Amino acid sequence: MDPESAGEAYHRLTVYRPDRPWFVPEDDERVLSAFEPMDDSRYPAEFKRYPDALPRVVLPTDLSPPAPLRAGPVDLVELSRLLYFSAGVVRYRVPDGGRPVYFRAAPSAGNLHPVELYVCARDVDGLDDGVWHYSPRDHALVGIGPPPVCDAPAIVLTGVPWRTCWKYAERGYRHLWWDAGTVVAQLHALRGDGVHVRLGFADREIARLVGADPAHEFPLAVVDLGRSGSTPRAAADAVTGDLGPIPVTFPLIGDTHRAGDLRTSDDAEQWAETPVDSPTPPRGGTEAVEEVILRRGSTRRFDPKATIPLDAFRATMLAAGRVPPWDSGTWPLASHVVVNAVDGLSPGVYRWHDAGGPEPVADGDSRAHARSLCCGQDLAYDSAFLVLHSARVGPYLGRRGERGYRVLQFAAGLASGALYLSAFGRRLGCTGLTIADTTVPAVLRSPTDGLLATAVGVPAYRSRPGATRPGSPTRLGVR
């Protein structure tokens, strides 16, 4: 038997089981068994901070009317639009006696948002060449480094493990990639094929470029805003910045991430596969994608009696397969759907094919299947359909190497982000759900590893006559 790879070991040691509470870890010396999640006294800092003396650019806030989908040159207004509608703070709420709660453009489990964005500015009209950190709370850029070595502007995404591990322990590493994929899905929806995604790059070089401490902030992806010929490189060290206290590190996460590192640009070039182009994602309904993003929010309750039209189901599923050009070869995931309430489709489990549509896999009590896949959550039971993305982790890593684990989880986030936008564009509800990993093979009738589930349905508040969505937070002043 082949030895277990680092990615396979991590995936196995961070599974959820239906017979064990989610916060009880696997019995293995590589897992921090004494860690107590959600200790409010150690709540992670929500924003990275920099010295006040650094250069600062407040981004334009008049972003209306919405710009048409375009892939042309990037100026400061276009950059502002991309950053705000992919990672900006769009609403906030201040509970009585509590800390402010910030809601951002892209969804994140637990509203924890571990992803940081940096801009490698090159020939951006209205902005000096340089490396800039995006401050989502202020909608501003902070200059942290000299002009990078690159031939086109790019956005670098990094992930701060502690922000999600505070709640999810070692499993929080998965969330870094899901959240990064969701942010990129929104960049793709905003700019179409004017983005190109790189998951293959020299990790230490990108960390140096943006001033990320490799022990606590991992480079995740580089998004070229156009067809760049090379990955950005640092001309000098960037300012590191302050992530706030990080009282706990997780050896399993560090070992898994380092196992997938690429050391040099030559290594990255050899790892990358031929880019795969996909059509620009369809925009559901007639709303501009910016308005859909501002209206979006994770649905808390579905109406189990409401059904979804078959054409809306098909269009939403097709959207999940519209991926931006990237360097990671063919699409690595399989998509299954548990159908509960779609007009013209019998309840059951289906394998989804973009070319041929749904292929029946299993019948029976579809709502029970959905609930068992999602740790007994009512949202899965009440949804119109539940989409589960999966892959055979071992064989994929055997072909693509340890870095392939990053690709799988990032792809799951990318697909889920596209589902969100398509569903909300059709006035449906959508939310990502935790899966009970060990139930996946039996329900799907396939020896596969579950990655991420996304539930789609009719929001309960929409289906009741005269009902309105409760508790809307205050929207910030970006127009």
N, C-alpha and C positions, 0 to 999 in steps of 0.2 A: 504494500500500500504506500502511495506517495505521502511524504510528510505534509502536514497541514501548513498552509501558508499563513502569514501574519493576518491577512484580510479574512481568511476563513475562520481563524481562531477568534478574531475580534467579533465577527458576525455571530458565531456560536455562543460566545460568552456574554452577548448583550441581547439575547432573545427574550421575549416575553412569552410566558406560558399561562394557559387558562387556569391552571391549578396552583398558581403562585402569585401573590401580590406583585405589582410591577416594581415596587421599590425594594423588593428582596432580591439581592444579587445572586448570581451563580456562585456555587461553592468552588472557588478556584483562587489560588494564591495571587494570580495576576489581577484580580478584581479587589477594589477597596471595600471589604466587607463591613467595615465600621463607619463608612461615610453616611452621614445623615442628610438627606436632600431637603431642600426648601427651608433651610435655617435662615430666618428673616434677618438675623444679626449679621449675616454674611452675604446679603443680597448684592449681586454684582453691579458694578458701575455700568450705566446704560450707554454712556457716550465716552469716546476717547477724547482726552484733553491735551492741549498744547499750550506752551507759553504765550502770553498775550503779546509779546514783542514780535511775533512772527507776522509776515505779510498776510493780509486778510482781504478777501473779495466777497462782498455780499452779492449773491446771485440775483438776477432779475426775477421779479415776482409777478409781473404782468405776462402771463403765459396764455392769454386768451386773445382771439379765438383759437381753438385747438389747431395745431399745425397738421397739415396732411402728412400721411405716411411718406417718408422720404429717406433717401440714403445718400444725400449729397454732403457737401462740406459742413463741418461742425463750427458754429459760432457760439458765443457765450449764451445767447437765448436758447439755442437748441440744447446745449450742454445742461443748462439749468432745467429745462424740461425733462431731459433724460434722467437726471439725478433725482429730481423731485418726485417724478411719477414711478420711479423704481425703488427708491429707498428713503424718500423724505418723510418727515413727520407731517401728516396731513390733518390730524385731529389730536386733541388732548382733553383730559378730564382731571380735575383736582378734587379728590374725595375729601370730605370733611375730616380735617386733622391728619390727612395722609399725604404721601408723596405724589407728585403729579404722575399721571399715567399717559404715556405717549403712544399714539397709534400711527403706524407707518404705512407707506403705500403698498408694500408687499406683506403677505401674511407670514406669521412666525409662531410656532407652537409656544404657548405660554406667554406670548407677547414679549419674548426675550431678545430677539434680534441680535444674533451673534456676528452678523456680517458687517464689515467696514468697507467703504469704497474710497478709492484713490484715483485721481485723474493724472495721467501722463499727458501733459498738454504740449502739443506740437502744431503750430500754425492754426491755433484756434482764435478766430477773429474776436478781439475784445479781451483776451486773456494772455498774459505773459507765458512764454514757454517755461515749463518747470514741472515739478511733481507737487500735487496739491491733495490734501485730505479733505473729504467732504464731511461737513458738520451738518447732520440732518436736522437737529433741533433748531439751528440758526439759519438753515439753508444758505450756507456760506462755504467758501473754500479757504483753507489755511495753507500757505506755502511752506512746504517742508523739505524741498530738495531742489537742486539746480536742474536745468533742462535735461531730460533723459536722452539717451541715445536711441532714437526711434525715428521712423519716417511717416508716422501718422498718429493721431491721438488715440489713447486707449484708456479703459477703465480697469483697474485691478481690484479684485475682490479678495478680502482676507476673512478669516474666521477666528473668533476668540472662544476657545472651548469652554472656559469657566462660565460664560454667560448662560450656556444651556446645561452644562454639567451640574450647575447649582441645583437644578431640578431633576435632571434625567440621569445623573451620574455618567458612567462610561458610555451609555447609549447616546448621550448628547453629541458625540462625534458625528453620528449619522445626521443630526439636525443641521450641522454646519453646511453640509452638502445640499440638503433639501432646501434650506433657505437661500443658498447661493443660486441654485437652479431656478427657484421662484423669481428672484430678482432678475436673472438673465431672461427668463420668459417674458417679463414685462419690458425689458429693454428691447427684446425682439419684436414684441407687439407694437412698441412705439416707433421703431426704426426699420422694421422689416429686415431685409437682407443687407442692410447697412451695418450689421454687426457680424463679427466673426469671433468665435469662442476658441480659446486655447486652454486646454487642460495639461498640455505637455510643455514644460518650461523648467529651467534650472531653479530649483526652489530657493536656494540661498541667494541667488542673484536677484530674484523678485523681492525677497524679504529685505535685502539691502536697499533696493530701489525705493521702497515705501516706508522704510524704518520700522519693520515689524520684528519684534523679538521672537525668533523661531521657537522658543520654548512655550510661548503663551499666545501667539498669534500666527496662524498658518496661512500662507498664500494658497488660494483656492482656484482662481481662474483669472485669465486676462481676456478682456473683451475689446477687440480692435473695433474702432468706429469707422470702418472701411476695410479695404483689402490691404492690410499692412504686410510687408514682406518679411518682417523680423519681429521677434519679441522685444519689447522695450528693455533697455539695460541702464544701470545706474552710472552716472558720470561721477558721483561721489556719494558718500553716506547721507541718508536722509535723517531728519530729526525723528527720534524714537517715539515721543509722546507718552502719555500716561493712561494705562488701561484701568487704573484703580487697583485696590487690593485683590490679590489672587491667592487665597489661603490654602487651596488644595490643587494639586496636579494629579493626573491619573496616568500612571506608567503604561497601562495597556493602550491608551490613546496615543501617547508619545511614541511607543514602539510601533504601533500600526501605521501612524503617519510617516515616520522616518523610513519604514520599510518601502514606502512608495516614492521616496524622494528621487529626483533626477539631479545629478551633480553638475553637469555641464550642458551647454547649449547643444553640443554634439549628441549627448545622450537624449536630449529632448527631441532633436530632429529625427533620431533613429526610432524613438518611441512612437511618434505621431504617425497616424495613418491618413490615407487620402481623405480630404474633407468631403463630407456628404452634404449636398445642398437639398433643401426641402422648400416647397412653396411657402410664401409669406403666410403667416397664420390668418385665418379668416376672422374678421371682427364680427362677433355676434350682434345681431340687431342693427339698429341705425345709429346708436350712440357712438360718439368718439371714444376711443379707448381711454383717454384721460378721464372722462366722466365715469366710465365703468370703474376705473381704479378708485376714484374718490368715493364712489358709492359702495364699493366692495367692503365686506366684513365677514368674518367666519360665522356661518349660520348656527344658531344655538338650538333651534327646533325645526323639524320638518313636519309637514302635514302628511301622515301615513295614508290618508284617503285620497290625496291628490295624485293625478297621473301626469306624465310628461308625453307630449307628442313624439311620435317616432322620428320625425325629421329633426326635431331639436336634439334628441338623443344621438342620432347619427352625426350631426354637425358638431356637437360637443366632443364626441369621441374622436372625430377626425382632427379637431384642433390639438389634441394631446400628441399627435404624431407630427405636428409641424414644428420642426426643430431648426434653430439657426445653423448656418454653416459652422462646422467645428472640425477639430483636428483628430477626432477620436473614432473615425471609421463608421461602420454601419451601426444602426440603432441597436443597442444591446438588450432591450427589455421586451418581455412579453406582457401583453395586457389582457386581463380577464375582467369580466363584468358580472356582478351579481345583480340581476334585473328583478326588481320588486314591483314597479308600477310604471311601465312604459307601454303606451298604446300600441297594439299590434305585435307585441312580443310576449310570449308566455314567461311567467316567472321561472327563474332558474339561473344556472351558472353558464356563462358563455366565454369562449375565447374570441377576442376581437381581432379582426384583420382589416387593415385600412382598405385593402382592395376588395375584399369580399364581405365585410360586415361581420355580424355575430355568428359564431359557430357553437351550437349547443355542446356543453360538456357534462352537465349534471342537472337533473330536475329536483323535485322535492320541495321542501319548505325553504324558499329563497331567503326569506327574512331571518330564519334561524341560521342559515349559512352566513349571512351578512353579520349578524350579531356575534357568531362564534369567531369569525375572522377578526373582529374588532373589539375583543376583550369585553364582550357583553354590552357595548355602548348602544343606547337607544337611538342615537343618530343614525347608526348603520341600519338598524331594524326599520326605522321610519323613512329612510331615503327612498327615492324612486329608483336609483341604481347606485351601486358601489363599484368603483374602479380600483383594481389592485394591480400594481406593476411589480413584476418579479423577474428573476434571472437565476440561472444556475451559477452561483458564485464561484465554486471551485473550478469548473471547466473554463469559465471566462478569465479568471486570474491565471489559469494555466497557459492561456494564449496571450494575454495582454500584460502579465506580470502584476506585481503588487499594486501598481498605480491604477490598475483596472478597477479596484474597489472604489476608488474615488469616482471614476466614470459612472459606475452603476448607481451610486447614491445621488450624484449630481443629476443624472438623467431622470431619476425618479422625481426629484424636485422640479426639474424643467417641465416634465409632463404634467405634474400636478398644478404648477403655476399656469400653464396653458388652459387646463380644465377650469380653473377658477375664473379666468377672464372670459372664456367662452360661455360658461354657465351664467355668470352675472350679466354678461351682455345680452342674455336671453331672459332676464328677469327671474332666473332661478336662484336657488341657494346652493352653497358649496362649502365644504370644510374638510380638512385633512384629519385622518383618524389614526390612532395607535392600533397596531395589529398584534394579534397573538401569533407570533411567528410559527409556532409548532403546529398550528391548525391548518396552515396553508396547503401543504401537499394533499391532505385528505379532501379538503373542500374543492380544490382545483383539479383533482385527479391527475396530478403531475408532480414529479420529483423536483420541485423548484423552490427557491428561497424568496419569500416575500420581502418587499422593500418598503412600499408606501401605499396606503389606501386613501382614496378621496371619495367622499360621499356627495351626491348631487340629488337635489329634490326641490320641492316647492316649500318655501318658508312658511311656517305655521302662521305667522303674523300677516302674511300676504293673502292667505286663503280665507281668512275670516272677514266677513263684510264689515267695513268701517275700521278695520284694525290698522294700526300704525306701528312702526318699529320703535320699541321703547328705548329711552335713555341715550339718544344720539349725542355724542360728544361735540365739543366746539371745534369747528373747522378753522384752520389757520388761514392767514390772509393772502395766500397765493391764489391768483385769479387765472 
